[in-house]
Amino acid sequence: MFTAHIFFCVMLAPVPECAIADDTRGPYEVEEKCISRLGEMQSALATLHPRLKVVAARCENNKGEPV
């Protein structure tokens, strides 16, 4: 099972504000579905704020190890 996570920052002066977005639809049985969900999440985040930057995106397996 895989869960999608995105680490993102809103680049505001003088200090960026950062957070983690955890997927609420998963977990997914196969890695490909998790990766597809990461793309959906990144697209959704991009519409929230013009200065938002995705720093990292990953699928994590059920043991907590990044894929």
Buried (B, 14 or more C-beta within 10 A) or exposed (E): BBBBBBEBBBEEEEEBEEEEBEBEEBBBEEEEBBBBBBEEBBEEBEEEEEEBEBEEBBBBBEEEEEE
